Amino acid sequence: MRVVIAEDNALLREGLVLLLTSAGHEVAAVVSTGPEILPALLGHRPDAAVLDVRMPPGFRDEGLRAALTARREIPGLPVLVLSQYVEETYAAELLGDGAAGVGYLLKDRIGRVDEFLDALERVAAGGMALDPEVVAELMNRRRDDPLDSLTPREREVLQLMAEGRDNTTIATLLTVTERSVSKHIGNVFLKLGLSPQNDSGHRRVLAVLAYLNSPSTARP
C-alpha cells in the first residue's frame, strides 16, 4: 500500500513512517504543513492518506479541508484522519462527504499498532473506521431522536458498525452468533427507515450517518 502522511509533529511523523514501512507499506510522501497536503495527494495519488486534522499554519482544520478537497479531486481517495481530541463535528463532516474509505482516529490509537494498521487497511479497502471514543461520545449525546427506539443491544451493534467492524467481528466481540448480529442489524435498518430499496450495500453507512448527522450531536 502506498501512503501519504501529513503530520506536523516530527516525532510522530517519523514514528508513522517507521510503523508503516515496518508493516510492508510504502510511504510515498511526508508533509508537515497544510498547504503541502493537497499537492502531495494529487501528485502521488496514494492508496491511502494519513492526515492530522490540525496542521500549520493555522492549526485549525487544514488537514480535514485538504482531505475533503482531495476526495473531490480523486473520488474515493481513502483517508484516515488523526486528531488529538474527540472532535465529533470533524468526524461527521468527513463522513458526510461520503463515508466509503474514510476513518477518524485519536492519535493515542497509533500506539496500539495492530488496531491502527487494521483501521488503515479497512479504510484503504473502502471501509470505514471510527475511533471507539468518538463513537461512544456521539452515542452519549443522543437525545430525542430516532435512535432512542433502539434496544441496548442494537445500539451496541450500531456502535461497532460505526467503528467499521464486520458481522463476524461484531459477533465475536459481543459473544453472539452471526445470525443474531444480522437480526440486530436488520432491526436497526428497520427502525431508522433504511429499507432494502436504499441500496443494501450502503445501508450500514447510512445507519452510521443517521446518528452522526443527528441534530443531537451538535455542540452545545
C-alpha positions as CSV (number, residue, x, y, z in Angstrom):
1,M,0.0,0.0,0.0
2,R,1.3,3.5,-0.9
3,V,0.6,6.1,1.7
4,V,1.0,9.8,2.1
5,I,1.5,11.1,5.6
6,A,0.6,14.7,6.8
7,E,1.7,15.4,10.4
8,D,3.5,18.4,11.8
9,N,4.9,16.7,14.9
10,A,8.3,15.4,13.8
11,L,8.5,12.6,16.4
12,L,5.0,11.3,15.5
13,R,5.7,11.8,11.8
14,E,8.8,9.6,11.9
15,G,7.0,7.1,14.0
16,L,4.3,6.7,11.4
17,V,6.9,6.3,8.7
18,L,8.7,3.6,10.7
19,L,5.4,1.9,11.6
20,L,4.1,1.7,8.0
21,T,7.3,0.7,6.4
22,S,7.9,-2.0,9.0
23,A,4.4,-3.3,8.1
24,G,5.4,-3.6,4.5
25,H,3.8,-0.4,3.2
26,E,5.4,2.3,1.0
27,V,5.4,5.9,2.2
28,A,5.1,7.9,-1.0
29,A,5.4,11.3,0.6
30,V,5.6,13.0,4.0
31,V,4.5,16.6,4.6
32,S,4.4,18.8,7.6
33,T,2.2,21.8,6.7
34,G,-1.4,22.3,5.5
35,P,-0.5,23.8,2.1
36,E,1.7,20.8,1.2
37,I,-1.1,18.2,1.6
38,L,-3.2,18.7,-1.5
39,P,-0.2,18.8,-4.0
40,A,1.2,15.7,-2.4
41,L,-2.1,13.8,-2.7
42,L,-2.8,14.9,-6.2
43,G,0.8,14.3,-7.3
44,H,1.2,10.8,-5.8
45,R,-2.4,9.6,-5.8
46,P,-1.7,7.1,-3.0
47,D,-3.7,4.1,-1.9
48,A,-4.4,5.9,1.3
49,A,-3.6,9.1,3.2
50,V,-3.0,9.5,6.9
51,L,-3.6,13.2,7.9
52,D,-3.6,15.2,11.1
53,V,-6.7,17.4,11.4
54,R,-4.9,20.4,12.7
55,M,-1.8,21.5,10.7
56,P,0.3,24.6,10.3
57,P,0.0,27.5,9.7
58,G,-3.4,27.9,11.4
59,F,-3.7,24.7,13.4
60,R,-7.4,24.7,12.9
61,D,-8.7,22.1,10.3
62,E,-6.2,22.3,7.5
63,G,-5.8,18.5,7.3
64,L,-9.5,17.9,7.2
65,R,-10.1,20.6,4.5
66,A,-7.3,19.1,2.4
67,A,-8.8,15.6,2.7
68,L,-12.3,16.9,1.6
69,T,-10.8,18.7,-1.3
70,A,-8.6,15.8,-2.4
71,R,-11.6,13.4,-2.2
72,R,-13.5,15.7,-4.6
73,E,-10.5,15.7,-7.0
74,I,-9.8,12.0,-6.6
75,P,-13.3,10.4,-5.8
76,G,-13.0,7.6,-3.3
77,L,-9.5,8.5,-2.1
78,P,-9.1,6.6,1.2
79,V,-8.4,9.0,4.0
80,L,-7.6,8.2,7.7
81,V,-7.8,11.4,9.7
82,L,-6.0,11.7,13.1
83,S,-6.9,14.0,16.0
84,Q,-5.5,14.8,19.4
85,Y,-9.0,15.1,21.0
86,V,-12.6,13.9,20.3
87,E,-14.0,16.4,17.8
88,E,-17.2,14.8,16.7
89,T,-18.1,17.6,14.3
90,Y,-15.0,16.8,12.2
91,A,-15.9,13.1,12.1
92,A,-19.4,14.0,11.0
93,E,-18.2,16.3,8.3
94,L,-15.7,13.8,6.9
95,L,-18.3,11.0,6.8
96,G,-20.9,13.4,5.4
97,D,-18.6,13.9,2.4
98,G,-19.1,10.2,1.5
99,A,-18.3,7.5,4.1
100,A,-16.6,5.0,1.8
101,G,-12.9,4.8,2.5
102,V,-12.8,7.2,5.5
103,G,-11.6,6.9,9.1
104,Y,-11.2,9.1,12.1
105,L,-8.9,8.1,14.9
106,L,-7.5,9.6,18.0
107,K,-3.7,9.8,17.9
108,D,-3.5,7.6,21.0
109,R,-4.7,4.8,18.9
110,I,-1.5,4.8,16.9
111,G,0.3,3.3,19.9
112,R,-2.0,0.3,19.5
113,V,-0.2,-0.8,16.4
114,D,-2.4,-3.7,15.4
115,E,-5.6,-1.6,15.8
116,F,-4.1,1.3,13.9
117,L,-3.0,-0.9,11.0
118,D,-6.3,-2.7,10.9
119,A,-8.1,0.6,10.7
120,L,-5.9,1.9,7.9
121,E,-6.3,-1.3,5.9
122,R,-10.1,-1.2,6.3
123,V,-10.1,2.4,5.1
124,A,-7.9,1.6,2.1
125,A,-10.2,-1.2,1.2
126,G,-13.1,1.2,1.0
127,G,-14.4,0.6,4.5
128,M,-14.9,2.9,7.5
129,A,-13.1,3.2,10.8
130,L,-14.2,5.4,13.6
131,D,-12.4,5.7,17.0
132,P,-14.4,3.9,19.7
133,E,-14.1,7.0,21.9
134,V,-15.6,9.2,19.2
135,V,-18.5,6.8,18.7
136,A,-19.1,6.5,22.5
137,E,-19.3,10.3,22.9
138,L,-21.7,10.6,20.0
139,M,-23.9,7.8,21.5
140,N,-23.9,9.5,24.9
141,R,-25.0,12.8,23.3
142,R,-28.2,11.4,21.8
143,R,-31.4,12.9,23.0
144,D,-34.9,12.6,21.5
145,D,-34.1,11.2,18.1
146,P,-34.9,8.0,16.2
147,L,-32.1,6.1,17.8
148,D,-34.0,6.2,21.1
149,S,-36.1,3.4,19.7
150,L,-33.1,1.1,19.5
151,T,-32.6,-1.5,22.2
152,P,-29.3,-1.5,24.2
153,R,-28.0,-4.5,22.1
154,E,-29.0,-2.8,18.9
155,R,-27.1,0.3,20.0
156,E,-24.0,-1.8,20.8
157,V,-24.2,-3.3,17.3
158,L,-24.6,0.1,15.7
159,Q,-21.6,1.4,17.7
160,L,-19.5,-1.4,16.4
161,M,-20.7,-0.9,12.9
162,A,-19.6,2.8,13.2
163,E,-16.2,1.6,14.2
164,G,-16.1,-0.3,10.9
165,R,-16.5,-3.8,12.3
166,D,-17.9,-6.6,10.1
167,N,-20.5,-9.0,11.2
168,T,-18.0,-11.7,12.2
169,T,-16.0,-9.4,14.4
170,I,-19.2,-7.9,16.0
171,A,-20.4,-11.5,16.8
172,T,-17.1,-12.3,18.4
173,L,-16.9,-9.0,20.4
174,L,-20.5,-9.4,21.7
175,T,-20.2,-13.2,22.2
176,V,-23.3,-13.9,20.0
177,T,-23.9,-15.7,16.7
178,E,-23.5,-14.0,13.3
179,R,-27.2,-14.8,12.8
180,S,-28.1,-12.7,15.9
181,V,-25.9,-9.9,14.6
182,S,-27.7,-9.9,11.3
183,K,-31.0,-9.8,13.0
184,H,-30.0,-6.9,15.2
185,I,-28.7,-5.0,12.1
186,G,-31.9,-5.7,10.3
187,N,-33.8,-4.2,13.2
188,V,-31.6,-1.1,13.2
189,F,-32.2,-0.6,9.5
190,L,-36.0,-1.0,10.0
191,K,-36.1,1.4,12.9
192,L,-34.1,4.0,11.0
193,G,-36.2,3.7,7.9
194,L,-33.5,2.2,5.8
195,S,-35.4,-0.2,3.6
196,P,-33.7,-2.7,1.1
197,Q,-34.6,-0.2,-1.7
198,N,-32.0,2.2,-0.1
199,D,-29.2,0.0,-1.7
200,S,-28.3,-2.7,0.8
201,G,-24.6,-2.3,0.1
202,H,-24.7,1.1,1.7
203,R,-27.3,0.8,4.4
204,R,-24.5,0.2,7.0
205,V,-23.1,3.6,6.1
206,L,-26.5,5.2,6.1
207,A,-27.2,3.9,9.6
208,V,-24.0,5.4,10.9
209,L,-24.7,8.7,9.2
210,A,-28.1,8.7,10.7
211,Y,-26.7,9.2,14.2
212,L,-23.6,11.2,13.2
213,N,-25.7,13.8,11.5
214,S,-28.4,13.8,14.1
215,P,-29.1,17.4,15.5
216,S,-28.5,16.0,19.0
217,T,-24.8,15.7,18.1
218,A,-24.4,19.4,17.7
219,R,-22.1,21.1,20.3
220,P,-24.0,23.0,23.0
